[in-house]
Amino acid sequence: MTKTIYLITSAVILSTSVFAQNTESGAYAAPVLKYTRLIGQPALITGGKGGWIINKRIALGAGYYVLTTDVNSHFTDDQSDQNLFVDINYGGLEFEYLVFPGNKFNLSFNILLGSGGLNFYLKNVTRKFSTRNLLVWEPQLNFEIELYEWLHTDLGLSYRLISAYKELYDISKNDLQGINILLIFKFGKY
């Protein structure tokens, strides 16, 4: 999987480098907050992403996200008689298309293609019980406002799709998928 992501990234960068020689480009770094539901419970996922923007319209980048709130799996460990909690993280390549480049108000379409992991643990215990690998696809729609030339704020919606997941502790793929409400602060000029 890592080799595939590396090859795709290299191909995209090489193919756009010729195109980008005669165009304007810029870059940004952005902290990201995602409000969602996991296993039927409210959850906050935080992370960050960065992107290289070509001709003020196409962004190529990467992002990484982690669950920052406690989410109960509702599965009880027999030895400790405590519920297991879940921890999810994922990241990968991000591709974004800006509809109205150069405007104060913009609309963008974004997709994350990546991988991650789902871990089960007991609170206050460092030992992980089980881990599952995930393949994550997350399309999103953002409304962007340029606050300053160097700061843009995005409000958006995305949908986290999980594939390549084998059910564990009665947690299904549907328990992990869902809508995210996004708040993004992009620092950079483009």
Summary of the structure (lengths in Angstrom):
residues: 190
radius of gyration: 18.5
end to end distance: 31.4
largest distance: 64.2
contacts: 582
relative contact order: 0.19
helix: 12%
strand: 65%
